[in-house]
Amino acid sequence: MSSDLTGFLSAWEYDPDHTMRIVEAEDGRSVLQVRLPLGVEQYELDGRPDGERPRGYDTVLAEVEERLNHHVRIQGGDDGFEIDHDEAVRLQNEGVLFYYRYLLLFQMNDFERVSRDTEHNLRLCRVLEEHCSSEEDRNAVLQFRPYIIRMNAMSRAMISLNDDLREVARHIIESAIEEIEGLSEIEAPAFQFERIRSLKYLRSAAKQIDELSPSVVAQLERELKDAVAAEDYERAAELRDRIRELSP
């Protein structure tokens, strides 16, 4: 097989308004592809975004958590358990992969998977905060914690809104606001920016939830799916714009 991608890229020309698609791989699983101006990225929809199984584990985080659980069983507690620099870097790099994927999934309104991926990164934050002795290594990840909390809350709130559970959605948003407000200060360039931006975003979302009947967005989502299935892309574009206007 030729390694030249010219034919593949020519068959899927770059269109900045339509850059993502889900396709079936050779073994039948679904994968997410993203068309870039000079190529294509491919993400696994489940497991690690790159499809790797580091040292036989689903994720680096799963490996660290298993080691932590073993330490607790043997020692009777987590005292003495430490994450060194190399392991912190592995966790950070994995968190970036999950970030890239959940950002794309959020644009696709796949809020279940966004909730799952952001929860992975929140667990990653907790294990670094509690067991990484290097402040620099900790803060490389923790500076983005407000943003991760925001995205996790928004995905769960949108799931609730789509189920017409407006009060549940509002509670999720309010809890996220309280959590971000209660975060300890850290010395990292992005922390204050992400904290202020996320609080502003979530407060605006809470206000919109009060003003918006959740059934409206859910109905528009259903109409959008029908339009895409019917290949009525003009109607789909109109509905997508309307959903973006109404969604928090």
PyMOL commands that set and color helices and strands:
alter all, ss='L'
color gray80, all
select helices_A, chain A and resi 6-11+54-56+60-75+85-107+111-131+135-142+145-162+166-181+189-211+214-229+233-246
alter helices_A, ss='H'
color red, helices_A
select strands_A, chain A and resi 20-24+30-36+39-44
alter strands_A, ss='S'
color yellow, strands_A
deselect
rebuild
show_as cartoon
